[in-house]
């Protein structure tokens, strides 16, 4: 199946928008909005447990962050492929 340039550009735009939204929503679900007291006195494991407990929805936020970053890398790969295609077309015209 071959995409024409308008369809491919539209697909890239949709991928970028969805990826950025997933990253933003995932970050706010994963983020801690309450300060943790005595952060210097806690061990790394205690901080991880406190982060999981204090976050709004830690597993969903982490999943959305992963989905967003994956989509953003796919968008970047598609954007680079599109640039390479345009460069090749300009070289063929010369």
N, C-alpha and C positions, 0 to 999 in steps of 0.2 A: 504494500500500500504506500503510495507516494503522496506526500503533503505538498500543496502549493504554498507559496510564501505567506499568504494571508492566514491560512489555517495554522501554519507552524508558528507564526508570530502571535496569533491569538492563544495558542496552546502555551507558549512561553509566558505570556502575560498572566494567564490564569494560574499557571504553576507558581509564578512569583508571588502573586497576591495570596494564594492559599498558604504558601510556605511562610510568608511573613506573618500572616494571621496566626498560624499554628505556633510559631516561635513566640509571639507576644502573649497569646493566651496561655501557652505552656509555661512560660516564664512566671507569669503572675500566679498560676496555680502552684508552681514549684517553690516560689519565693516565700521567705519568712517575713511576715509583716509585724511580728511582735519581737521586741528586743529580748535576747537571752541574757539573764543576769550572770555575772561572774564568768564571762566567756574565756578569760585567761586561765581560770582554775580548772576548766573542764578538759577531759582527755578527748582525743579525736573521735573515739567511739561514742562517747557521751554526746558530743556535738552532732554526730550523724543521727543518733536516736532523737535528740531534741529537734533537729531539722525535720525529720520525718513526722514527728508529732505536731509541730507548730505550723507546718505548711498547710495550705488550704486543701490540696489534693495532690500529694507528692507523686504517687505512681502515674496518675493521668497527666500531670504536668511534665514529668520526665518523658513519657511516651510522646506527647505533643512536641516537645523540644526535639526529640530524635526524628520524628516525622518531618518537622519543619526544616531541620538541617539537611535531611536527605533530599527533600524537595528542592531546597535551595541549591544543593550541589548538582542535582539533575538540571535545574534551570541554567546554571553556569555552564554545564557541559553542552546543553542545547544552544546557548548563546554563542559559545566559542565555535561550535559546529556551523552555526549560521554565518559567523564572521568569516570563517575559512571558505565557505561556499561563495560568499560575496567576493572575496579576494580572487578566488579561482575564476569566477565569471568575468571580473574586470581584466584579468590577465588574458583570457581567451578572446576578449573583444579587441585587444591591442594587436 
